[in-house]
Amino acid sequence: MTAQPPEPFPRPVHPGDLRASHDDREAVVEQLRDAAAEGRIDFDELDARLEQALKSKTHAELAVLTADLPRVESAESRPPLVLKGGLHGASRGPGRWEVPGRVIAHGGMGGVKVDFTRAECRLTEVAVEAYGETAGVTIVIPDGWVADTGGMDPGFGGLTDKTTPDRLAGTPLIRLTGSGGIAGVVIRHPNRWERRKMHSNPTQDR
């Protein structure tokens, strides 16, 4: 038999030559629109760049369109938000805050409440780790957001899921994991008192 020549190693692909996804193009479109709103590029240039962004097939082609714009930190790249109840409790919200890709809540002895009702979230999915421990964790999400609690260990305190499965277009999925601990974890939509407070103060900040 005639020996076959060894197959050549595959040619390394430069990162810029990688194919762009729909999400990659959409992220550039959003960055360009923000830049126009800030006055960094005019609207004629915005239209031209948007058209090119939607036609781009590689990361390199997309990179050219934002090379002269400030880099924007994405929510996915931000460090996780960590809340520890300790002795006195901890909370985030209901004021305005920007949601990172991951939230970790330890109920401790004082309890933790994470309120997403006025949060700014540009993600399609948020990972939330909740550990009820001694005092429990309460998570409040707006109407239209949904939760996946399949990865949650109820522990002794249990998991109480009062959310509805009706997801509105463009809203994130809360993927809940962790353990109920002794006191348990509750995830729900706003209650009557919280709704009344939102209606009475619709522009509440942080």
Disulfide bonds with the S-S distance in Angstrom:
none
